Amino acid sequence: MDKQQRLKNWQEKTEQSMNRFPERKERFHTSSDIEIKRLYGAEEENYPFDTLGLPGEYPYTRGSQSTMYRARFWTMRQYAGFGSAEETNKRFRYLLEQGQTGLSVAFDLPTQIGYDSDQPMARGEVGKVGVAIDSLEDMEALLKDIPLDKVSTSMTINAPASVLLAMYIAVAQKQGVEADQLSGTIQNDILKEYIARGTYIFPPNPSMRLITDIFAYCQSHVPKWNTISISGYHIREAGANAAQELAFTIANGLAYVDAALEAGLQIDDFAPRLAFFFNAHNQFFEEAAKFRAARRMWAKLMKERYGAKNPKSWQLRFHTQTGGSTLTAQQPDNNIVRVTTQALSAVLGGTQSLHTNSRDEALALPTEESARIALRTQQILAHETGVADTVDPLAGSYYVESLTDELERKANEYLDKIEQMGGAVSAVEQGYMQREIHHTSYETQKKIENGQEIIVGMNKFTIDNEPQPELLRVDPELGEKQKEKLKALKSNRDQNRVSAQLEMLRSAAKGQDNLMPVILECVKSYCTVGEICGVLREEFGEYTGV
């Protein structure tokens, strides 16, 4: 097919898609009344179709949808969760009232590692870095008066992902919302926990079983749910550079694909619901190029290596969060500028969903005012700057296209090394990715400390006697209150039913059947996160690191 015919076919398909998703305006134009076209560059004689393609078409370098933000803006999420479920519910409803278009749940550390608030390991950590969820009762309070058939929810939970997803499904059913109406994402990415973050519970093999059980269950029962968010964000936060974030994230993605295929799933049945999660860091053009390279790399791998036939299987859809590790405790208002430029790189790179960090997150959980400013940052980018009025506006830049190619090349070099080690799981077990990240992090920190890399307000352009901002403080009595709440739950529930369901879970864990239906019945019986994870700990063992 010649280039002109290919472009004509794309234009016809785009016009057809607009019957379903019409563009936001009849005519896009600048302040000088210059018309803004949907797409630039593709009509040129030397346009590189093989590497850039067209928006919404393989290899998706220029975006996963043909009209991108001309039809719909990215989903605007604010990652929120602190203290009790009731407090976090108030923050969720406030953000929705302010124009947020999706929920993003942060869980406290005990929940993330499968402990209840009354366990000794949880002491001092209940509700500190996220919301405390011990049972279905807490999840009911967290989601009170939030219409789950209308709101997309992202949950940052990994080792106990199956338990929290089951709780979400159970709450929805109590609202009268069936599972097939739910939309959202569960992070469910255990490999990056071993590499970069540390909130793992079980060894790799049973962890991969839980993940593929979620894939299979959602395919049949929760088809609109993104079953995993393969996360480069935390890899970058641990000190990786952009090429390492790109390579290690995709390597982990390939490991999940391989595990699902080994479990008997078909590539085109689960691949369309895989999602990714990237960091938007300070190097503006490199970050935008990274997102473009990621789409192209994934499309090639899914089509050429795995033989996926469904174009949705080729598409890398991703959420972005601005770089938490780039925020400074000094002069925290400077973080508003950092977050704005990082968010802009994500938008110009074609993200589907975005979280903007709050200015005070280097010091504490964000205040309501700081969270509102972070959300307003996205809204200003969307509605006032014009950056969403044409598709992939950076395409054709000599610099950006060169960066895109070079990041792809560097990432592929890492992928080749990981393949030689036997894949991502083996590389994790050998500590390869961990060592690479540690080395890069150390070198970066040396540059900051000797002034080679300038951090405004921290190692240069400092001020004396900085005023201290107002910070959010979590109720210091929350741990005791949560323990009392849990004690009351345990005294009022049907203990015989709880014991029976936990024994059914133990039996299922010994076998090969999908664990999700059993876990769902456990949470409906008000078994706690700690009880469910405790049974699985006993059967699967615990991972102690490399």
C-alpha positions in Angstrom: 0.0 0.0 0.0 1.5 3.4 -1.0 1.8 6.2 1.6 -1.0 8.3 0.2 -3.4 5.4 0.3 -2.4 4.5 3.8 -3.0 8.1 4.9 -6.3 8.2 3.2 -7.4 4.9 4.9 -6.3 6.4 8.3 -8.4 9.5 7.7 -11.5 7.4 6.8 -11.1 5.2 9.9 -10.6 8.3 12.1 -13.8 9.9 10.8 -15.6 6.7 11.5 -14.3 6.6 15.1 -15.5 10.2 15.6 -19.1 9.0 15.3 -18.5 7.3 18.7 -16.0 9.7 20.2 -16.5 13.1 18.6 -13.9 15.8 18.9 -14.3 18.4 21.6 -14.7 21.3 19.2 -15.8 21.7 15.6 -12.7 23.8 14.9 -9.4 24.0 16.8 -7.5 27.3 16.3 -4.9 29.5 18.0 -5.4 32.9 19.5 -4.4 34.3 16.1 -7.1 32.3 14.5 -4.7 29.9 12.8 -6.4 26.6 12.3 -4.9 23.6 14.1 -4.9 20.4 12.1 -5.5 17.0 13.7 -2.2 15.7 12.4 1.0 17.2 11.1 3.8 15.7 9.0 2.3 12.5 7.6 1.7 14.0 4.2 5.4 14.7 3.7 7.2 12.7 1.0 9.9 11.4 3.4 7.6 10.6 6.3 8.9 7.4 8.1 5.8 5.2 8.2 7.6 2.2 9.4 9.0 3.8 12.6 6.3 6.4 13.4 3.2 4.9 11.8 0.0 7.0 12.3 -1.8 7.8 15.6 -3.9 4.8 16.7 -2.1 2.4 14.3 0.9 0.1 14.6 3.6 0.7 15.9 1.8 3.5 17.9 4.8 5.8 18.2 2.5 8.7 17.7 -0.2 7.6 20.2 -2.7 4.9 20.9 -5.7 6.7 19.6 -6.1 8.4 16.3 -7.5 11.7 17.7 -5.9 11.5 21.1 -6.9 14.5 23.3 -8.9 16.3 20.6 -11.7 13.8 21.5 -11.1 13.2 25.2 -8.6 14.5 27.7 -6.5 12.1 29.7 -8.0 10.8 32.9 -7.1 13.2 35.7 -6.4 11.2 38.9 -5.0 12.3 42.3 -3.4 9.6 44.3 -5.1 9.8 47.7 -5.4 7.9 50.9 -4.5 8.6 54.5 -5.8 7.7 58.0 -9.1 6.0 58.1 -11.4 4.9 55.3 -13.9 7.6 56.4 -11.3 10.4 56.1 -10.1 9.2 52.7 -13.7 9.0 51.5 -14.1 12.7 52.3 -11.0 13.5 50.3 -12.2 11.4 47.3 -15.5 13.1 47.2 -13.8 16.5 47.5 -11.6 15.8 44.5 -14.5 14.5 42.4 -16.3 17.7 43.2 -13.2 19.7 42.0 -13.3 18.0 38.6 -11.1 14.9 39.1 -12.2 12.2 36.6 -10.8 9.0 38.3 -10.0 7.7 41.8 -6.5 6.5 42.8 -6.2 4.7 46.1 -3.1 4.8 48.3 -3.0 2.1 51.0 -1.1 2.2 54.2 2.0 0.1 54.7 0.4 -2.7 56.8 -2.3 -3.2 54.2 0.4 -3.3 51.4 2.2 -6.2 53.1 -0.9 -8.1 54.2 -1.1 -7.2 57.9 -4.1 -6.0 59.9 -3.9 -2.9 62.0 -3.9 -4.9 65.2 -0.7 -6.9 64.4 2.5 -5.9 66.1 4.3 -5.3 62.8 1.7 -2.5 62.0 2.5 -0.5 65.1 3.2 3.2 64.2 2.3 2.7 60.5 -1.5 2.5 60.5 -2.9 5.1 58.1 0.4 6.9 57.7 1.2 6.6 54.0 -2.2 5.6 52.8 -5.6 4.4 54.0 -5.9 1.5 56.5 -8.0 -1.3 55.0 -8.5 -4.3 57.3 -11.8 -5.8 56.0 -14.7 -5.3 53.7 -16.2 -3.0 56.4 -13.3 -0.5 55.7 -13.7 -0.8 52.0 -17.4 -0.1 52.3 -16.6 3.1 54.2 -13.9 4.1 51.7 -16.3 3.9 48.8 -19.5 5.2 50.5 -21.6 7.3 48.1 -19.2 6.9 45.2 -21.0 5.4 42.2 -18.7 2.6 41.1 -20.4 2.1 37.8 -19.5 5.7 36.8 -16.0 6.1 38.4 -12.8 4.5 37.2 -10.6 3.5 40.2 -6.9 2.7 40.3 -5.6 0.8 43.3 -1.9 0.8 44.1 -1.7 -2.6 45.8 0.5 -5.5 44.8 1.1 -8.6 47.0 -2.5 -8.6 48.4 -3.9 -7.3 45.1 -6.3 -10.2 44.8 -7.8 -9.4 48.3 -8.3 -5.7 47.6 -9.8 -6.3 44.2 -12.2 -8.9 45.7 -13.3 -6.3 48.3 -13.9 -3.7 45.6 -16.1 -6.2 43.6 -18.0 -7.1 46.8 -18.7 -3.4 47.6 -19.9 -2.8 44.1 -22.3 -5.8 44.3 -23.7 -4.4 47.5 -24.3 -1.1 45.6 -26.1 -3.1 43.0 -23.3 -2.8 40.5 -22.3 -6.0 38.8 -18.6 -6.8 38.2 -18.8 -6.5 34.5 -19.7 -2.8 34.9 -16.6 -2.0 36.8 -13.7 -0.1 35.3 -10.3 0.6 36.8 -6.8 -0.8 37.3 -5.1 -2.8 40.0 -1.3 -2.4 40.2 -0.7 -6.1 40.9 3.0 -5.8 39.8 5.1 -7.9 42.2 8.3 -8.0 40.1 9.0 -4.3 40.6 8.5 -4.9 44.4 11.4 -7.3 44.4 13.5 -4.9 42.3 12.7 -1.5 43.7 10.1 -1.1 46.4 10.0 -4.0 48.9 6.3 -4.5 49.7 6.4 -8.2 48.7 5.0 -11.1 50.7 5.3 -14.3 48.8 8.1 -15.8 46.7 8.1 -15.2 42.9 6.3 -18.4 41.8 3.2 -18.2 44.0 3.1 -14.5 43.4 3.0 -15.0 39.7 0.2 -17.6 40.2 -1.9 -15.0 42.0 -1.3 -12.5 39.2 -2.4 -14.9 36.5 -5.4 -16.0 38.5 -6.5 -12.3 38.5 -5.9 -12.2 34.7 -8.1 -15.2 34.1 -10.9 -14.2 36.6 -11.2 -10.7 35.2 -11.3 -11.9 31.7 -14.5 -13.8 32.5 -16.1 -11.6 35.2 -14.6 -8.1 35.2 -13.8 -7.5 31.5 -13.4 -3.7 31.7 -10.8 -4.0 34.5 -7.0 -3.5 33.8 -5.6 -6.5 35.5 -2.1 -5.2 36.1 -0.3 -1.9 35.9 3.3 -2.9 35.0 5.2 -0.2 36.9 8.3 1.6 35.9 7.4 4.4 38.3 9.0 2.8 41.4 12.0 1.6 39.4 12.6 5.2 38.5 12.0 6.4 42.1 14.6 3.9 43.3 17.2 5.7 41.2 17.0 4.2 37.6 17.5 6.4 34.6 15.0 6.7 31.8 16.5 3.9 29.6 16.6 1.5 32.6 13.0 2.4 33.6 11.9 1.7 30.1 13.8 -1.6 29.7 13.1 -3.1 33.2 9.4 -2.3 33.0 9.0 -3.9 29.6 11.1 -6.9 30.8 8.7 -7.4 33.6 5.8 -7.1 31.2 7.2 -9.9 29.1 7.5 -12.0 32.2 3.8 -11.6 33.0 2.9 -12.4 29.4 5.0 -15.6 29.6 3.5 -16.6 32.9 -0.1 -16.1 31.6 0.7 -18.2 28.5 2.2 -20.9 30.7 -1.0 -20.8 32.7 -3.0 -21.7 29.6 -4.4 -18.2 28.7 -4.5 -17.0 25.1 -2.5 -13.9 24.3 -5.4 -11.9 22.7 -7.7 -12.8 25.7 -5.6 -11.1 28.4 -3.1 -8.7 26.6 -5.7 -5.9 25.8 -6.2 -5.5 29.6 -2.5 -5.0 30.4 -1.6 -1.5 31.5 1.6 0.3 32.3 2.6 3.0 34.8 5.5 5.3 34.2 7.3 8.1 35.9 7.6 11.7 34.5 10.9 13.0 35.6 12.8 16.3 35.1 14.5 15.8 31.7 11.6 17.1 29.7 12.3 15.9 26.1 13.8 12.6 27.2 10.6 11.8 29.2 8.4 12.6 26.2 10.6 10.5 24.0 10.6 7.6 26.5 6.8 7.3 26.3 6.9 7.3 22.5 9.6 4.6 22.5 7.7 2.5 25.0 4.7 2.2 22.8 6.7 1.3 19.8 8.8 -1.4 21.6 5.7 -3.0 23.2 3.8 -3.1 19.9 6.7 -4.8 18.1 7.2 -7.4 20.9 3.5 -8.3 21.1 3.0 -8.6 17.3 6.3 -10.1 16.3 7.4 -12.2 19.3 4.0 -13.4 20.6 2.0 -13.3 17.3 -0.9 -11.3 18.9 -3.5 -10.6 16.3 -5.8 -8.1 18.1 -4.5 -4.6 17.6 -5.5 -3.8 21.2 -3.0 -6.4 22.3 -0.3 -4.3 20.6 -1.2 -1.1 22.3 0.8 0.0 25.4 -1.7 2.1 27.4 -0.2 3.8 30.4 -0.8 6.0 33.5 1.9 8.5 34.5 2.8 10.1 37.8 5.1 13.0 38.2 8.4 12.2 40.0 8.0 12.0 43.7 11.8 11.7 44.2 12.3 15.0 42.4 10.4 17.0 45.0 12.4 19.0 47.5 11.6 19.7 51.2 13.4 23.0 50.7 11.3 25.8 49.0 8.3 23.4 48.4 6.5 25.9 46.2 9.2 25.2 43.6 7.7 21.7 43.3 4.7 23.2 41.6 6.9 24.2 38.7 8.6 20.8 38.6 5.3 19.0 38.5 4.0 21.2 35.8 6.9 20.5 33.4 6.8 16.8 34.2 3.1 16.7 33.6 3.5 18.5 30.3 6.1 15.9 29.2 3.6 13.1 29.9 0.8 14.8 28.0 3.1 15.5 25.0 4.2 11.8 25.3 0.6 10.7 25.0 -0.4 9.4 28.4 -3.9 8.0 29.0 -4.0 8.9 32.7 -2.1 11.3 34.9 -1.4 12.0 38.6 0.3 15.3 39.5 2.1 15.3 42.8 1.4 17.9 45.4 4.0 20.5 46.4 4.3 19.4 50.0 4.8 15.6 49.5 8.5 15.7 50.3 7.4 16.7 53.8 4.1 15.0 54.5 0.8 13.8 53.0 -0.7 16.6 50.9 -3.1 19.1 52.3 -6.4 19.6 50.6 -5.1 22.9 49.2 -2.0 21.3 47.8 -4.0 18.5 46.2 -6.3 21.1 44.6 -3.3 23.0 43.1 -2.0 19.7 41.7 -5.3 18.9 40.1 -5.6 22.5 38.8 -2.2 22.0 37.1 -3.7 19.3 34.9 -6.8 21.3 34.2 -4.8 24.3 33.1 -2.7 22.1 30.8 -5.9 20.7 29.3 -8.0 23.7 28.9 -5.6 26.7 28.6 -2.4 25.8 26.8 -3.6 24.2 23.5 -1.2 21.3 23.9 -4.1 18.9 23.5 -5.4 20.3 20.3 -3.2 18.3 17.8 -1.9 14.7 18.0 1.7 14.2 19.0 2.9 17.7 18.5 6.6 16.8 19.1 6.7 14.4 16.2 9.3 15.3 13.5 11.6 17.2 15.9 15.1 16.1 15.1 15.9 16.0 18.8 12.9 14.1 20.0 13.0 11.5 17.2 16.7 10.9 17.9 16.0 10.6 21.6 13.1 8.2 20.9 15.4 6.0 18.7 18.3 6.1 21.2 16.2 5.2 24.2 14.7 2.2 22.2 18.2 1.1 21.3 19.5 1.3 24.9 16.5 -0.4 26.3 16.8 -3.2 23.8 20.4 -3.8 24.9 19.2 -4.3 28.5 16.4 -6.6 27.3 18.9 -8.7 25.5 21.0 -9.1 28.7 17.9 -10.0 30.7 16.9 -12.6 28.1 20.3 -14.2 28.3 19.8 -14.5 32.1 16.5 -16.4 31.5 14.0 -13.5 31.7 13.0 -10.9 34.3 12.2 -13.4 37.1 15.6 -15.0 36.9 17.3 -11.5 36.6 15.5 -10.4 39.8 16.6 -13.6 41.6 20.2 -12.9 40.5 19.9 -9.3 41.7 20.9 -7.9 38.2 18.3 -5.1 37.9 18.7 -4.2 41.6 22.5 -3.7 41.1 22.0 -1.6 37.9 19.6 0.7 39.7 21.8 1.0 42.8 24.8 2.0 40.6 22.9 4.6 38.7 21.3 6.0 41.9 24.8 6.3 43.5 26.3 8.1 40.6 23.4 10.6 40.4 23.6 11.3 44.1 27.4 12.0 43.8 26.6 14.5 41.1 24.1 16.3 43.2 26.4 16.4 46.2 29.4 17.8 44.3 27.2 20.3 42.5 27.5 18.8 39.0 23.7 18.4 38.9 21.8 21.5 40.2 18.7 21.1 42.3 17.2 24.6 42.6 16.6 25.6 46.2 18.5 22.6 47.6 22.1 22.7 46.4 21.9 26.1 44.7 19.7 29.2 45.0 19.0 28.5 48.6 17.4 30.8 51.1 17.9 31.2 54.9 15.2 30.9 57.5 12.6 29.3 55.2 9.0 29.6 56.5 7.5 26.2 57.4 4.4 25.4 55.4 1.2 24.0 57.0 1.3 20.2 56.9 -1.3 17.5 57.1 -1.1 15.4 60.2 -2.6 12.0 60.6 -4.6 11.4 63.8 -2.0 9.8 66.2 -4.7 7.8 67.8 -5.8 6.2 64.5 -3.9 3.0 65.2 -5.8 2.4 68.4 -9.1 3.4 66.9 -8.6 1.0 64.0 -7.7 -1.8 66.4 -11.0 -1.2 68.3 -12.9 -1.2 65.1 -11.3 -4.5 64.1 -12.1 -6.0 67.5 -15.8 -5.1 67.2 -15.9 -6.6 63.7 -14.4 -9.9 64.9 -16.9 -10.1 67.8 -19.9 -9.5 65.5 -19.2 -11.6 62.4 -20.1 -15.2 61.9 -16.9 -16.9 63.1 -17.9 -20.3 61.9 -18.3 -19.0 58.4 -15.0 -17.2 58.6 -13.2 -20.3 59.7 -14.8 -22.4 57.0 -13.9 -19.9 54.3 -10.3 -19.7 55.4 -10.0 -23.5 55.4 -11.4 -23.5 51.8 -8.7 -20.9 50.9 -6.0 -23.1 52.4 -7.2 -26.1 50.4 -7.4 -24.1 47.2 -3.9 -22.7 47.8 -2.6 -26.3 48.0 -4.2 -27.1 44.6 -4.1 -25.4 41.2 -7.6 -23.9 40.9 -8.1 -20.2 40.5 -8.0 -18.5 43.9 -10.1 -15.4 43.1 -13.5 -17.0 43.7 -12.4 -18.3 47.1 -10.9 -15.0 48.1 -14.1 -13.2 47.1 -16.1 -15.5 49.4 -13.6 -14.9 52.2 -13.9 -11.1 52.0 -17.7 -11.3 51.8 -17.5 -13.3 55.1 -15.5 -10.4 56.6 -12.3 -12.3 56.8 -9.5 -9.7 57.2 -6.6 -8.9 54.9 -4.3 -10.2 57.6 -6.2 -13.5 57.9 -6.3 -14.2 54.2 -2.7 -13.3 53.7 -1.8 -15.3 56.8 -3.2 -18.4 55.3 -1.4 -17.8 52.0 1.9 -17.1 53.9 1.6 -20.5 55.6 1.0 -22.2 52.3 3.3 -20.2 50.0 6.0 -19.1 52.4 7.6 -15.6 52.5 10.2 -14.0 50.2 13.3 -12.8 52.1 15.1 -11.1 49.3 18.3 -11.7 47.3 
